Amino acid sequence: MSFIPSCDHREDAIRSLSEIYAVSAENIDRALRASEVLQIAEVYSQIDSPGFHFVVCHLLKASPRADITHACYYHSTSYGGCPSWFDEGLLGSSQGVERFLDKITEWLPPEKQLVAKQAARGIVKLRSEYEGSTAEVCGPYAWNTFTAASSSPSGVRYRVPEAIQDLWSPSFCGNGGLVDLRGIIEERLKPVVVKFKGKISNIDDYCATLWAYLLSDDGECHLTHTFTGNGLAIPKEDIVALMDVP
């Protein structure tokens, strides 16, 4: 089986890049300290430019391997603390929101259960339309690095599916104020990052994210998503780890 890169932490990212370019970790470290690389990295968005890729390939005398087609990705969510929560795998937006509500329904007042499900279903549909798609082909969404999924402001927000957060919090999809589930989620559920194997949509973009992670001060910078869920569930066997976060 081809090597599966990941980005749990700094050493993991260096190891992954060394495998992707088939060079030593020392060569990756030298490239990170090269003046040409540091100069380009001063403008963060330029790390995903053709010029940056050219410089890195020139310094390493290597290009990304063509046989690396998958990577480990990181989905930020909440769960009940037991791995069986993901026995159905990691679901896309439409299915995922409904199943999330199913799992916490017992803690909802009876009069709120149907209201929450109907409203969430409509919000998922509306959000998908704004994205130029349908609810059935959206998500699951995932970050390229554990740090982005677990520490960034957006990562914290995504610990609750957006369509469920919209039930109580105003957004472009509505005024909120329908069903406030914050208490249940905070008291009953644990934040978690689901690490799973997924197909890389663009190897250069994926590499750029790892370089950007290593070149940023705190590792929380994020360039682009390189996993496209298309609404399909990630099977249970492709879930690599459940990583609890504070």
N, C-alpha and C positions, 0 to 999 in steps of 0.2 A: 504493500500500500504506500502511496505517495505520502510524504511528510505533511502533516497538518499544522500550519503555523498558528500562533496564538499570541495574545498580549495580556497576560495576567499581571505582569510587572516589568520593570526595566530590563532585567536579565533575560526574561522570556522574549521580549521584543528583539533584543540583540541576537539571541539564539535563532529566532525565527527568520530575521533578515539574513543571517549567515547561511541558513539552509536554503532560503529562496534564491540567493545569488551564488550559492555554492562556493563561499569564501569563508575564511576563518572569522571568529568573533573579534579577533584583534584588528582585522581589516575593516570591519564595520565600525569599531571604536575609533580607528584612525580617520575614517571618512567623516565621522561625526565632529571631529576636531579640525577638519580641513578648513582653511580660510574661505575657499570658494563656497563651501556648503554653509558656513556660518553667515556669510554675507547674504546669500539668497534667503536664508531663514529669517533674516531681520524683517522681511515682509512675509508674514506667515502664510498668506494665500499662495505665494510663489512656490511653496514646497510641492504643490500639486501641478507644477508647470512642466512642459516638455524640457525647458532649460535645466531644471533641477534634476530630472531623470537622466539627462545627458551627462551632466557633471558627475553624478553618483556612479553611473555605469563606467565612465571614463576612469574615475579614481579606483574603482574596484576591478576594472578590466573584466567585467561580467555583467550579464543581464539577468532579469528574473527567469527562473526555470519555467518552461512551458508545461511541465507535468504537474505543477502545483495548481490545482483547480479549486480546492476547498480550504477553508480556514475555520478557526473557532471564533464564534461571535458571541455577543453578550446582550441578553434581553433583560431589562430592568422591570420588575413587577413585585407583587406581594403574594404570599401563600400561607397556608395554615401550619407550616412547620414540618410537614410530613412529605416525603418524596411522592407518595401516592397522589398528591395534588396534581402531578403532571403525568399520570398514567395514560392519559389520552395524547400525550406529547405537548408541544407548545403550539397553540392554536392561532389562526389568523384573527384579524380584528373582529369580524362579525361573530364567528363562533366563540372566540375568546371572551368577548364581553358578556355574552349570554351565559357561558359556563361559569364565569367569575361570579355573576349574580346568583346563579343556581347554588353555588357553594356557600354563599353567605345568606341565602334566603331565610334560613331558620332563625337568624338573628334579627330579621326585619319585622316590624309590625305587620300583621296580615294585610291591612289596608294599603300598605306601601309597596307590597311585593309586585303586584301587577303593574302599578304605576311606574315603578323603577324599570321593569323589563321593557314595557312599551316605549317609554321615553328613551332609554338607552338604545333600543333598536333603531329608532328614528334618528338619533344623534349620529350613530355609526354611518347610516345611509347618507346623511347630510355632509358629514366630514369627508366621506369618500368622494362625493360629488364635487366638493370643493377641490379635491386633489385630482380631479379629472378621471376618476375611476368608479368602480362599483364596490360596495361593501364586501362582496364575496372575494375580491382579488386584492384586498389590502392587508398588509401585515403578514406574519408578525414582524415587528420592527426590531432592529438590533444595532448595537454599536460595535465598532471594530476593536475597542479596547475595554478592559474591565474598569479602568479608572474613569472613562467617560460614562460608563453605565452606572457606576456606583457613587460618584463624587460630584459630578457637575450639576448645576441647577436644573438642567433639563432632565438629567438622569433621575434626580429625586422626584421630579414631577411625574415621570413615567412609571413610578412604582405603583401608581394607580392608573388603569386604562383611561385615556383621555375622555372617552365617551361617558365613563362613569363619573369622572370628576366634573364633567359638564352638568351632571344632575344637580349639583349644589353651587358650582362656581360659574359665574358669567364668562362667556367666551363668544367667539364669532358665531357659534352655533346656537346660542340661546342666552336667556337671562339667568339661568340657574335657579336655585331656590326651590327645586322640586322635592328631592329626597337627599338629605344630608347623611352620607355614609361614613363620614370621617371618623366618628367615634368608634364604630364597629371595626373599621380597617385598622385604626391605631391600636385598639385594645386586643383584637382577636388575631390579626395577621402579622407576619414578619416580612420586612423587606428582603428581597433576594435578587441576585443576578443569576439568570439561567445561562450557563455556558453550553453552546451547542455547535455541532458541525454543520456548516452551510456552504453553498457554492459561491465562489468569488465572482462578482460581476465584471471586475476589471482589476487585473493584477497590479498595474501601475498605480492606480488609485489606492489599492490596499497597501502597497509598499509606502506610498506617500504618507498615509496615516500613521504608519509605524515610525517613519523618519520624523514626522511632526511631533509625535508623542515623545520621542527621545530628545528632540531639540527644544521642547518647551520646558519651562522652569518647573511646572508642577504636573505635567503629563495629562492635564485635563483638556487640552486643546483637541478639537475634533474637526477634521476636514470634511469628510463625506462618508455616507453609508455605502458599503460595497456589497451588502447582502440585500437581495430583493425577495421578499417573502411570497408575493403573488397570491396571498390568501391561503396558501397551502400549509397544513400543519407540519411542524417538525416532529418526526416520529420519536417515540420515547427512546429508542436505541441510539439516536443521534444526539441526545442530551448527554453532555460530557460530565457536567457537575452542577450542583446547586450551591451557590456561593453566598452565604448569609452576609448581610452588611448591617452596620449599626443603624 
